[in-house]
Every structure is written in structure tokens, then in C-alpha cells.
């Protein structure tokens, strides 16, 4: 309802005197758009596609769509600052640690994130270089794992906590979770 102008993948637009490139990044929603701040200090405003150490739920898309969206984002300069839509860093790093409990980089980043949150300091932004080091979903997309394995990886995150399991169960009942018939995204909104 609030869309005043539709944008296309690769289109540039200006907002507040800043130039952004629009990238379609469907999966969490079919029409999801990420915005790349152009210039010497690039930034990515990626909403619910990429998080610090995580990615969004497959609400209206598939593992294949998420892999494609993450792979597109992985091509940005490594210095790109990642501004995601939510502060989920501690939970995402805890999940990553459950996959690689002896990973000292994850241990250090989790401790740093917890310390920041205790001081009420945001953990966002991170950088693409950092995400390529510790984000299990971004790394899996770059390593070209199967769609089935990507789906299992995300489902593991969805059900990692009791609250996550309850949300997943509710979404499953409503039929909104990971619609396997969704194979491509409609034009971006």
C-alpha cells in the first residue's frame, strides 16, 4: 500500500542526496529489495535477506531463491557495511556455534556480540568480509550446497529455540513456510 514507485533489479535511485543501487533479493518475501549505498564507503540495506551471522526465514520463497539472493550479495565489495533489518546477532551466532562448537572465530564474535548487547550497543553493521568468515548461510551459498541442505540449515535455525519452534509450527500450520511450488519471484515492488 505504501509503494509509490516500483524499482527494478540493478536500477539506481537517489534518496536524501545519496545514490543507491536496487537489488532484487527474494525469498523472505517475493518482492524483497535490497539497497546498496554507492560510493567510497558502500553499505547494504538488506532488510530480512542477510543478517549478522544469519539469513531470513524462507517465508515466500525456497532455499534456491535464498541461495541465489545471498550469492548476489556476496559479490559486493568485502568492505560493504551490512545494515540488516533486525538485531538477531547473538541468537544467530549461538546457532552458528551449535554447528561449529570449536570455531574460535565464532566464539570470539559471540562473546563480543554479547558484551555489546549487555551495554545496549548494536552489533549492526557488520561487513561483508566478516559475514563471509562466519555466516553459515552466506558461506553455504558461496560453497554451492544443495537446495535440500540449505533448507535443512535454515530449518535448523528456525527450530533452534523454543520460541523459534513455536513460530515455525504456527507458520507451518498456516502454510506460509517454505512453499516448494514457489520457484521464481515476481517483479519487484
C-alpha positions in Angstrom: 0.0 0.0 0.0 2.9 2.4 0.6 4.7 1.7 -2.7 4.8 4.9 -4.7 7.2 3.7 -7.4 8.3 0.2 -8.3 12.0 -0.4 -8.8 13.8 -3.0 -10.9 16.9 -5.1 -10.2 20.1 -3.0 -11.0 18.2 0.3 -11.1 19.8 3.3 -9.4 17.8 5.7 -7.3 18.5 8.7 -5.1 17.3 9.2 -1.6 18.3 12.1 0.7 21.0 13.0 -1.8 22.5 9.5 -1.7 22.7 7.1 -4.6 21.6 3.5 -4.2 21.5 0.5 -6.5 18.4 -1.7 -6.2 18.9 -5.4 -6.0 16.1 -8.0 -6.0 16.7 -10.4 -3.2 13.6 -12.6 -3.0 12.9 -15.4 -0.5 11.8 -13.9 2.8 9.2 -12.1 0.6 8.7 -12.5 -3.1 9.3 -8.8 -3.8 12.1 -8.2 -1.3 14.6 -5.5 -2.4 18.0 -4.7 -1.0 19.6 -1.3 -1.5 23.3 -0.8 -2.0 24.7 2.6 -1.0 27.1 3.5 -3.7 30.4 5.4 -3.2 33.7 5.2 -1.4 32.1 3.7 1.7 29.5 1.2 0.4 26.6 0.0 2.6 24.0 -2.7 2.1 20.5 -2.2 3.5 19.2 -5.8 3.1 16.1 -5.9 5.3 15.3 -9.6 6.0 17.6 -11.3 3.5 21.0 -11.2 5.2 21.6 -10.8 8.9 24.8 -10.7 11.0 25.6 -14.5 11.1 22.2 -15.4 9.6 19.6 -15.0 6.9 15.8 -14.5 6.8 13.2 -17.2 7.0 12.0 -18.6 3.7 8.5 -17.1 4.1 7.6 -16.7 0.4 10.5 -18.5 -1.3 12.7 -21.5 -1.4 16.2 -22.5 -0.5 17.2 -22.0 -4.1 15.9 -18.4 -4.0 17.7 -17.6 -0.8 20.9 -19.1 -2.1 20.6 -17.0 -5.3 19.9 -13.8 -3.3 22.8 -14.4 -0.9 25.2 -15.3 -3.8 24.2 -12.0 -5.4 25.0 -10.1 -2.2 28.3 -11.9 -1.8 29.6 -10.3 -5.0 29.6 -6.8 -3.4 32.9 -5.4 -2.2 34.2 -7.0 1.0 34.2 -3.6 2.8 30.5 -3.2 2.3 28.8 -2.5 5.6 25.8 -4.7 6.2 22.7 -3.0 7.7 20.1 -5.7 8.3 16.5 -5.3 9.4 16.8 -6.8 12.9 19.2 -7.3 15.8 19.4 -11.1 15.8 23.2 -11.4 16.1 23.6 -13.2 19.4 21.0 -15.8 18.5 22.4 -16.3 15.1 26.0 -16.7 16.4 24.7 -19.2 19.0 23.2 -21.2 16.2 26.4 -21.0 14.2 28.3 -22.2 17.3 26.0 -25.2 17.5 27.2 -26.1 14.0 30.9 -25.5 14.8 31.3 -25.5 18.6 35.2 -25.4 18.4 35.4 -22.5 16.0 37.4 -19.9 17.8 36.3 -17.1 15.5 32.7 -17.8 16.3 33.5 -18.0 20.0 35.2 -14.6 19.9 32.5 -12.9 17.8 29.7 -14.3 20.1 31.5 -13.0 23.2 31.9 -9.6 21.5 28.2 -9.5 20.5 27.0 -10.5 24.0 29.2 -7.8 25.5 27.9 -5.1 23.1 24.3 -6.1 23.8 24.8 -6.0 27.6 25.9 -2.4 27.1 22.9 -1.9 24.8 25.2 -1.2 21.8 24.1 -2.5 18.5 26.1 -5.3 16.7 25.0 -3.9 13.3 26.6 -3.1 11.0 29.0 -5.8 10.2 30.9 -6.1 6.9 30.6 -8.5 4.0 34.1 -9.7 4.7 33.1 -10.6 8.3 29.9 -12.3 7.1 31.9 -14.4 4.6 34.0 -15.6 7.5 31.3 -16.5 10.0 27.8 -16.5 8.4 26.8 -20.2 7.8 24.1 -19.3 5.3 26.3 -17.0 3.2 29.2 -19.4 3.3 26.9 -22.3 2.3 25.6 -20.3 -0.6 29.1 -19.5 -1.8 30.0 -23.2 -1.5 27.1 -24.1 -3.7 25.5 -26.6 -1.3 22.3 -28.3 -2.5 18.9 -26.7 -2.1 18.0 -29.5 0.3 21.0 -28.9 2.5 20.3 -25.1 2.5 16.7 -25.9 3.5 17.8 -28.1 6.4 20.3 -25.5 7.5 17.6 -22.8 7.7 15.1 -25.2 9.3 17.7 -25.9 12.0 17.9 -22.2 12.7 14.1 -21.9 12.7 13.7 -24.6 15.4 16.9 -23.8 17.3 15.0 -22.2 20.2 11.7 -23.0 21.8 10.2 -19.7 20.6 11.6 -20.4 17.1 9.9 -23.8 17.2 6.6 -22.3 18.1 6.8 -19.7 15.4 7.8 -22.4 12.9 4.9 -24.6 13.9 2.4 -21.7 13.5 3.8 -20.8 10.1 3.7 -24.5 9.0 0.1 -24.8 10.1 -0.8 -21.7 8.1 1.1 -22.9 5.1 3.4 -19.9 4.8 6.7 -21.7 5.5 8.9 -22.7 2.5 6.3 -23.1 -0.3 8.0 -25.6 -2.5 5.9 -24.6 -5.5 7.5 -21.1 -5.4 10.3 -21.3 -8.0 10.7 -17.7 -9.0 9.9 -14.3 -7.8 7.5 -11.9 -9.4 8.7 -8.5 -10.4 10.0 -6.4 -7.5 7.7 -4.0 -5.7 
